[in-house]
Amino acid sequence: MYWTSSSGRIELKITKAQSMQGSHQGQCDSDILQLSQVPAIRRQLNKVDPDLLREELKQYGAWEDEELLDHAQNLQRILWLACCDIVEGL
């Protein structure tokens, strides 16, 4: 499945099963970390521009500017958001 950010500038291809692994009740952090290490997902995340990602996440209003300076964490955040959006759309 393809996920596109609200701005349309970030796209990720994630399977339905992977999305369900990354979006469920309770803490998803370890599942998202594991998903981010899947080679196909890791390659996609490595292509995401840090500034663009920061701008995208800032629109959610869920993180302070200081928090958004951590690109590695931002990649985890965007992957989690993508999984959540896909699961909600099923």
N, CA, C and O atoms as CSV, one atom per row, in Angstrom:
chain,resi,resn,atom,element,x,y,z
A,1,MET,N,N,0.847,-1.166,0.000
A,1,MET,CA,C,0.000,0.000,0.000
A,1,MET,C,C,0.897,1.235,0.000
A,1,MET,O,O,2.006,1.230,0.534
A,2,TYR,N,N,0.375,2.288,-0.617
A,2,TYR,CA,C,1.110,3.542,-0.635
A,2,TYR,C,C,0.484,4.522,0.343
A,2,TYR,O,O,-0.738,4.634,0.438
A,3,TRP,N,N,1.334,5.223,1.062
A,3,TRP,CA,C,0.903,6.279,1.954
A,3,TRP,C,C,1.565,7.563,1.497
A,3,TRP,O,O,2.749,7.581,1.163
A,4,THR,N,N,0.789,8.637,1.486
A,4,THR,CA,C,1.312,9.950,1.123
A,4,THR,C,C,1.002,10.920,2.258
A,4,THR,O,O,-0.108,10.934,2.790
A,5,SER,N,N,1.980,11.719,2.616
A,5,SER,CA,C,1.778,12.702,3.685
A,5,SER,C,C,0.743,13.735,3.253
A,5,SER,O,O,0.403,13.832,2.074
A,6,SER,N,N,0.251,14.497,4.210
A,6,SER,CA,C,-0.790,15.483,3.913
A,6,SER,C,C,-0.328,16.517,2.888
A,6,SER,O,O,-1.141,17.041,2.125
A,7,SER,N,N,0.949,16.809,2.868
A,7,SER,CA,C,1.481,17.769,1.892
A,7,SER,C,C,1.728,17.112,0.536
A,7,SER,O,O,1.912,17.794,-0.472
A,8,GLY,N,N,1.731,15.784,0.525
A,8,GLY,CA,C,1.998,15.055,-0.710
A,8,GLY,C,C,3.474,14.967,-1.052
A,8,GLY,O,O,3.835,14.505,-2.134
A,9,ARG,N,N,4.327,15.405,-0.141
A,9,ARG,CA,C,5.759,15.434,-0.448
A,9,ARG,C,C,6.538,14.249,0.107
A,9,ARG,O,O,7.717,14.081,-0.203
A,10,ILE,N,N,5.888,13.431,0.921
A,10,ILE,CA,C,6.535,12.227,1.443
A,10,ILE,C,C,5.634,11.041,1.122
A,10,ILE,O,O,4.441,11.048,1.428
A,11,GLU,N,N,6.221,10.035,0.506
A,11,GLU,CA,C,5.484,8.819,0.171
A,11,GLU,C,C,6.228,7.608,0.710
A,11,GLU,O,O,7.456,7.544,0.672
A,12,LEU,N,N,5.457,6.649,1.215
A,12,LEU,CA,C,6.034,5.398,1.693
A,12,LEU,C,C,5.193,4.247,1.167
A,12,LEU,O,O,3.970,4.347,1.075
A,13,LYS,N,N,5.854,3.169,0.828
A,13,LYS,CA,C,5.168,1.947,0.422
A,13,LYS,C,C,5.331,0.956,1.565
A,13,LYS,O,O,6.441,0.553,1.915
A,14,ILE,N,N,4.177,0.570,2.144
A,14,ILE,CA,C,4.155,-0.305,3.311
A,14,ILE,C,C,3.051,-1.327,3.095
A,14,ILE,O,O,1.964,-0.975,2.637
A,15,THR,N,N,3.309,-2.566,3.413
A,15,THR,CA,C,2.268,-3.581,3.250
A,15,THR,C,C,1.196,-3.417,4.317
A,15,THR,O,O,1.411,-2.768,5.341
A,16,LYS,N,N,0.056,-4.007,4.065
A,16,LYS,CA,C,-1.042,-3.987,5.035
A,16,LYS,C,C,-0.586,-4.631,6.345
A,16,LYS,O,O,-0.843,-4.093,7.422
A,17,ALA,N,N,0.083,-5.767,6.260
A,17,ALA,CA,C,0.558,-6.466,7.459
A,17,ALA,C,C,1.553,-5.606,8.236
A,17,ALA,O,O,1.501,-5.556,9.465
A,18,GLN,N,N,2.451,-4.933,7.532
A,18,GLN,CA,C,3.427,-4.069,8.202
A,18,GLN,C,C,2.710,-2.911,8.893
A,18,GLN,O,O,3.066,-2.532,10.008
A,19,SER,N,N,1.710,-2.357,8.235
A,19,SER,CA,C,0.949,-1.251,8.827
A,19,SER,C,C,0.271,-1.689,10.105
A,19,SER,O,O,0.252,-0.953,11.092
A,20,MET,N,N,-0.282,-2.883,10.086
A,20,MET,CA,C,-0.962,-3.396,11.273
A,20,MET,C,C,0.036,-3.684,12.394
A,20,MET,O,O,-0.302,-3.558,13.571
A,21,GLN,N,N,1.247,-4.066,12.042
A,21,GLN,CA,C,2.294,-4.291,13.037
A,21,GLN,C,C,2.674,-2.972,13.705
A,21,GLN,O,O,2.986,-2.947,14.895
A,22,GLY,N,N,2.651,-1.888,12.952
A,22,GLY,CA,C,3.084,-0.594,13.472
A,22,GLY,C,C,1.995,0.263,14.067
A,22,GLY,O,O,2.273,1.335,14.604
A,23,SER,N,N,0.750,-0.193,13.983
A,23,SER,CA,C,-0.359,0.588,14.524
A,23,SER,C,C,-1.332,-0.339,15.229
A,23,SER,O,O,-2.061,-1.101,14.592
A,24,HIS,N,N,-1.332,-0.266,16.524
A,24,HIS,CA,C,-2.186,-1.120,17.344
A,24,HIS,C,C,-2.356,-0.478,18.706
A,24,HIS,O,O,-1.725,0.538,18.995
A,25,GLN,N,N,-3.194,-1.053,19.540
A,25,GLN,CA,C,-3.361,-0.527,20.891
A,25,GLN,C,C,-2.058,-0.692,21.668
A,25,GLN,O,O,-1.300,-1.638,21.452
A,26,GLY,N,N,-1.821,0.234,22.560
A,26,GLY,CA,C,-0.613,0.159,23.381
A,26,GLY,C,C,0.577,0.797,22.699
A,26,GLY,O,O,0.453,1.440,21.657
A,27,GLN,N,N,1.721,0.606,23.305
A,27,GLN,CA,C,2.971,1.169,22.785
A,27,GLN,C,C,3.352,0.508,21.459
A,27,GLN,O,O,3.320,-0.715,21.325
A,28,CYS,N,N,3.705,1.329,20.500
A,28,CYS,CA,C,4.099,0.833,19.178
A,28,CYS,C,C,5.589,1.072,18.899
A,28,CYS,O,O,6.096,0.682,17.848
A,29,ASP,N,N,6.279,1.709,19.836
A,29,ASP,CA,C,7.665,2.129,19.596
A,29,ASP,C,C,8.572,1.001,19.125
A,29,ASP,O,O,9.296,1.160,18.142
A,30,SER,N,N,8.544,-0.121,19.805
A,30,SER,CA,C,9.454,-1.209,19.426
A,30,SER,C,C,9.063,-1.813,18.078
A,30,SER,O,O,9.930,-2.228,17.309
A,31,ASP,N,N,7.766,-1.863,17.792
A,31,ASP,CA,C,7.328,-2.378,16.499
A,31,ASP,C,C,7.728,-1.432,15.368
A,31,ASP,O,O,8.148,-1.874,14.298
A,32,ILE,N,N,7.596,-0.147,15.608
A,32,ILE,CA,C,7.993,0.837,14.595
A,32,ILE,C,C,9.499,0.776,14.376
A,32,ILE,O,O,9.957,0.844,13.236
A,33,LEU,N,N,10.270,0.649,15.440
A,33,LEU,CA,C,11.720,0.522,15.296
A,33,LEU,C,C,12.057,-0.707,14.454
A,33,LEU,O,O,12.895,-0.637,13.555
A,34,GLN,N,N,11.413,-1.813,14.743
A,34,GLN,CA,C,11.647,-3.040,13.980
A,34,GLN,C,C,11.269,-2.848,12.503
A,34,GLN,O,O,12.010,-3.263,11.612
A,35,LEU,N,N,10.127,-2.227,12.251
A,35,LEU,CA,C,9.703,-1.975,10.868
A,35,LEU,C,C,10.696,-1.073,10.139
A,35,LEU,O,O,10.976,-1.278,8.958
A,36,SER,N,N,11.222,-0.084,10.840
A,36,SER,CA,C,12.148,0.863,10.210
A,36,SER,C,C,13.451,0.194,9.778
A,36,SER,O,O,14.213,0.759,8.994
A,37,GLN,N,N,13.703,-1.007,10.288
A,37,GLN,CA,C,14.921,-1.730,9.932
A,37,GLN,C,C,14.705,-2.734,8.808
A,37,GLN,O,O,15.656,-3.363,8.343
A,38,VAL,N,N,13.455,-2.887,8.368
A,38,VAL,CA,C,13.177,-3.735,7.209
A,38,VAL,C,C,13.826,-3.051,6.004
A,38,VAL,O,O,13.567,-1.872,5.761
A,39,PRO,N,N,14.659,-3.760,5.249
A,39,PRO,CA,C,15.415,-3.105,4.174
A,39,PRO,C,C,14.592,-2.222,3.234
A,39,PRO,O,O,15.016,-1.109,2.922
A,40,ALA,N,N,13.451,-2.680,2.784
A,40,ALA,CA,C,12.639,-1.887,1.845
A,40,ALA,C,C,12.144,-0.596,2.494
A,40,ALA,O,O,12.085,0.444,1.838
A,41,ILE,N,N,11.792,-0.654,3.761
A,41,ILE,CA,C,11.327,0.543,4.466
A,41,ILE,C,C,12.505,1.444,4.799
A,41,ILE,O,O,12.420,2.664,4.657
A,42,ARG,N,N,13.602,0.845,5.239
A,42,ARG,CA,C,14.799,1.629,5.580
A,42,ARG,C,C,15.284,2.435,4.376
A,42,ARG,O,O,15.669,3.595,4.521
A,43,ARG,N,N,15.266,1.824,3.186
A,43,ARG,CA,C,15.701,2.544,1.973
A,43,ARG,C,C,14.814,3.760,1.714
A,43,ARG,O,O,15.305,4.823,1.335
A,44,GLN,N,N,13.521,3.600,1.918
A,44,GLN,CA,C,12.598,4.719,1.707
A,44,GLN,C,C,12.834,5.825,2.727
A,44,GLN,O,O,12.880,7.003,2.374
A,45,LEU,N,N,12.981,5.448,3.976
A,45,LEU,CA,C,13.195,6.434,5.029
A,45,LEU,C,C,14.512,7.182,4.835
A,45,LEU,O,O,14.602,8.376,5.124
A,46,ASN,N,N,15.527,6.483,4.347
A,46,ASN,CA,C,16.832,7.125,4.119
A,46,ASN,C,C,16.765,8.233,3.072
A,46,ASN,O,O,17.637,9.101,3.031
A,47,LYS,N,N,15.746,8.210,2.234
A,47,LYS,CA,C,15.604,9.214,1.172
A,47,LYS,C,C,14.833,10.447,1.619
A,47,LYS,O,O,14.766,11.431,0.883
A,48,VAL,N,N,14.250,10.410,2.812
A,48,VAL,CA,C,13.429,11.529,3.291
A,48,VAL,C,C,14.333,12.664,3.767
A,48,VAL,O,O,15.192,12.479,4.629
A,49,ASP,N,N,14.117,13.827,3.190
A,49,ASP,CA,C,14.890,15.019,3.542
A,49,ASP,C,C,14.548,15.456,4.974
A,49,ASP,O,O,13.372,15.603,5.308
A,50,PRO,N,N,15.561,15.664,5.817
A,50,PRO,CA,C,15.307,16.038,7.217
A,50,PRO,C,C,14.481,17.320,7.382
A,50,PRO,O,O,13.591,17.375,8.231
A,51,ASP,N,N,14.769,18.346,6.579
A,51,ASP,CA,C,14.030,19.602,6.697
A,51,ASP,C,C,12.573,19.430,6.282
A,51,ASP,O,O,11.666,19.943,6.937
A,52,LEU,N,N,12.363,18.721,5.215
A,52,LEU,CA,C,11.011,18.451,4.739
A,52,LEU,C,C,10.223,17.659,5.783
A,52,LEU,O,O,9.058,17.954,6.051
A,53,LEU,N,N,10.858,16.672,6.355
A,53,LEU,CA,C,10.213,15.842,7.369
A,53,LEU,C,C,9.856,16.670,8.598
A,53,LEU,O,O,8.770,16.522,9.159
A,54,ARG,N,N,10.754,17.524,9.006
A,54,ARG,CA,C,10.509,18.387,10.167
A,54,ARG,C,C,9.289,19.285,9.899
A,54,ARG,O,O,8.426,19.451,10.761
A,55,GLU,N,N,9.236,19.856,8.691
A,55,GLU,CA,C,8.101,20.708,8.317
A,55,GLU,C,C,6.795,19.917,8.336
A,55,GLU,O,O,5.771,20.400,8.819
A,56,GLU,N,N,6.843,18.716,7.813
A,56,GLU,CA,C,5.651,17.870,7.760
A,56,GLU,C,C,5.146,17.557,9.173
A,56,GLU,O,O,3.953,17.684,9.450
A,57,LEU,N,N,6.039,17.156,10.047
A,57,LEU,CA,C,5.653,16.789,11.407
A,57,LEU,C,C,5.194,17.995,12.221
A,57,LEU,O,O,4.331,17.876,13.091
A,58,LYS,N,N,5.771,19.146,11.933
A,58,LYS,CA,C,5.393,20.361,12.659
A,58,LYS,C,C,3.913,20.667,12.457
A,58,LYS,O,O,3.267,21.220,13.348
A,59,GLN,N,N,3.369,20.312,11.290
A,59,GLN,CA,C,1.959,20.561,10.992
A,59,GLN,C,C,1.023,19.801,11.936
A,59,GLN,O,O,-0.118,20.215,12.141
A,60,TYR,N,N,1.490,18.720,12.496
A,60,TYR,CA,C,0.661,17.938,13.409
A,60,TYR,C,C,0.486,18.631,14.763
A,60,TYR,O,O,-0.487,18.376,15.473
A,61,GLY,N,N,1.426,19.504,15.115
A,61,GLY,CA,C,1.337,20.217,16.377
A,61,GLY,C,C,1.539,19.348,17.606
A,61,GLY,O,O,1.187,19.752,18.715
A,62,ALA,N,N,2.094,18.172,17.426
A,62,ALA,CA,C,2.258,17.227,18.532
A,62,ALA,C,C,3.645,17.256,19.151
A,62,ALA,O,O,3.865,16.692,20.222
A,63,TRP,N,N,4.582,17.916,18.473
A,63,TRP,CA,C,5.959,17.913,18.951
A,63,TRP,C,C,6.499,19.330,18.985
A,63,TRP,O,O,6.175,20.156,18.131
A,64,GLU,N,N,7.320,19.597,19.975
A,64,GLU,CA,C,7.980,20.896,20.104
A,64,GLU,C,C,9.130,20.985,19.100
A,64,GLU,O,O,9.627,19.965,18.622
A,65,ASP,N,N,9.543,22.206,18.789
A,65,ASP,CA,C,10.644,22.420,17.836
A,65,ASP,C,C,11.898,21.654,18.245
A,65,ASP,O,O,12.585,21.081,17.399
A,66,GLU,N,N,12.197,21.646,19.552
A,66,GLU,CA,C,13.371,20.920,20.048
A,66,GLU,C,C,13.298,19.440,19.714
A,66,GLU,O,O,14.287,18.841,19.292
A,67,GLU,N,N,12.125,18.856,19.905
A,67,GLU,CA,C,11.935,17.430,19.636
A,67,GLU,C,C,12.130,17.120,18.153
A,67,GLU,O,O,12.634,16.055,17.796
A,68,LEU,N,N,11.733,18.046,17.302
A,68,LEU,CA,C,11.795,17.821,15.863
A,68,LEU,C,C,13.207,17.950,15.292
A,68,LEU,O,O,13.404,17.770,14.090
A,69,LEU,N,N,14.181,18.258,16.133
A,69,LEU,CA,C,15.574,18.334,15.678
A,69,LEU,C,C,16.202,16.950,15.524
A,69,LEU,O,O,17.246,16.809,14.887
A,70,ASP,N,N,15.581,15.945,16.094
A,70,ASP,CA,C,16.104,14.574,16.063
A,70,ASP,C,C,15.556,13.840,14.832
A,70,ASP,O,O,14.443,13.313,14.853
A,71,HIS,N,N,16.357,13.817,13.762
A,71,HIS,CA,C,15.899,13.231,12.501
A,71,HIS,C,C,15.578,11.743,12.634
A,71,HIS,O,O,14.595,11.270,12.063
A,72,ALA,N,N,16.385,11.015,13.368
A,72,ALA,CA,C,16.134,9.575,13.536
A,72,ALA,C,C,14.778,9.345,14.199
A,72,ALA,O,O,14.032,8.450,13.803
A,73,GLN,N,N,14.464,10.147,15.201
A,73,GLN,CA,C,13.173,10.027,15.871
A,73,GLN,C,C,12.037,10.481,14.953
A,73,GLN,O,O,10.944,9.915,14.979
A,74,ASN,N,N,12.301,11.495,14.150
A,74,ASN,CA,C,11.291,11.959,13.200
A,74,ASN,C,C,10.935,10.871,12.189
A,74,ASN,O,O,9.779,10.744,11.786
A,75,LEU,N,N,11.916,10.103,11.789
A,75,LEU,CA,C,11.646,8.999,10.868
A,75,LEU,C,C,10.741,7.964,11.519
A,75,LEU,O,O,9.870,7.391,10.865
A,76,GLN,N,N,10.949,7.727,12.810
A,76,GLN,CA,C,10.085,6.809,13.540
A,76,GLN,C,C,8.665,7.373,13.614
A,76,GLN,O,O,7.683,6.644,13.468
A,77,ARG,N,N,8.577,8.667,13.841
A,77,ARG,CA,C,7.266,9.316,13.942
A,77,ARG,C,C,6.492,9.222,12.634
A,77,ARG,O,O,5.307,8.888,12.632
A,78,ILE,N,N,7.164,9.517,11.517
A,78,ILE,CA,C,6.453,9.511,10.237
A,78,ILE,C,C,6.044,8.089,9.849
A,78,ILE,O,O,4.986,7.891,9.252
A,79,LEU,N,N,6.858,7.117,10.179
A,79,LEU,CA,C,6.503,5.731,9.894
A,79,LEU,C,C,5.288,5.327,10.726
A,79,LEU,O,O,4.383,4.665,10.217
A,80,TRP,N,N,5.261,5.715,11.985
A,80,TRP,CA,C,4.114,5.420,12.845
A,80,TRP,C,C,2.847,6.090,12.315
A,80,TRP,O,O,1.785,5.470,12.276
A,81,LEU,N,N,2.959,7.348,11.911
A,81,LEU,CA,C,1.802,8.058,11.370
A,81,LEU,C,C,1.294,7.384,10.095
A,81,LEU,O,O,0.087,7.260,9.889
A,82,ALA,N,N,2.218,6.953,9.251
A,82,ALA,CA,C,1.832,6.266,8.020
A,82,ALA,C,C,1.089,4.978,8.340
A,82,ALA,O,O,0.043,4.698,7.754
A,83,CYS,N,N,1.618,4.206,9.255
A,83,CYS,CA,C,0.959,2.951,9.649
A,83,CYS,C,C,-0.438,3.221,10.200
A,83,CYS,O,O,-1.391,2.526,9.847
A,84,CYS,N,N,-0.559,4.211,11.050
A,84,CYS,CA,C,-1.859,4.555,11.640
A,84,CYS,C,C,-2.863,4.963,10.565
A,84,CYS,O,O,-4.010,4.516,10.581
A,85,ASP,N,N,-2.433,5.808,9.633
A,85,ASP,CA,C,-3.324,6.242,8.566
A,85,ASP,C,C,-3.790,5.076,7.703
A,85,ASP,O,O,-4.963,4.995,7.338
A,86,ILE,N,N,-2.882,4.188,7.384
A,86,ILE,CA,C,-3.234,3.031,6.548
A,86,ILE,C,C,-4.221,2.131,7.283
A,86,ILE,O,O,-5.227,1.712,6.710
A,87,VAL,N,N,-3.936,1.832,8.553
A,87,VAL,CA,C,-4.824,0.960,9.329
A,87,VAL,C,C,-6.203,1.597,9.479
A,87,VAL,O,O,-7.216,0.908,9.357
A,88,GLU,N,N,-6.253,2.890,9.739
A,88,GLU,CA,C,-7.538,3.575,9.887
A,88,GLU,C,C,-8.330,3.546,8.579
A,88,GLU,O,O,-9.561,3.544,8.592
A,89,GLY,N,N,-7.617,3.522,7.452
A,89,GLY,CA,C,-8.276,3.514,6.150
A,89,GLY,C,C,-8.762,2.150,5.707
A,89,GLY,O,O,-9.460,2.042,4.699
A,90,LEU,N,N,-8.409,1.107,6.439
A,90,LEU,CA,C,-8.796,-0.254,6.032
A,90,LEU,C,C,-10.243,-0.547,6.370
A,90,LEU,O,O,-10.730,-1.644,6.096
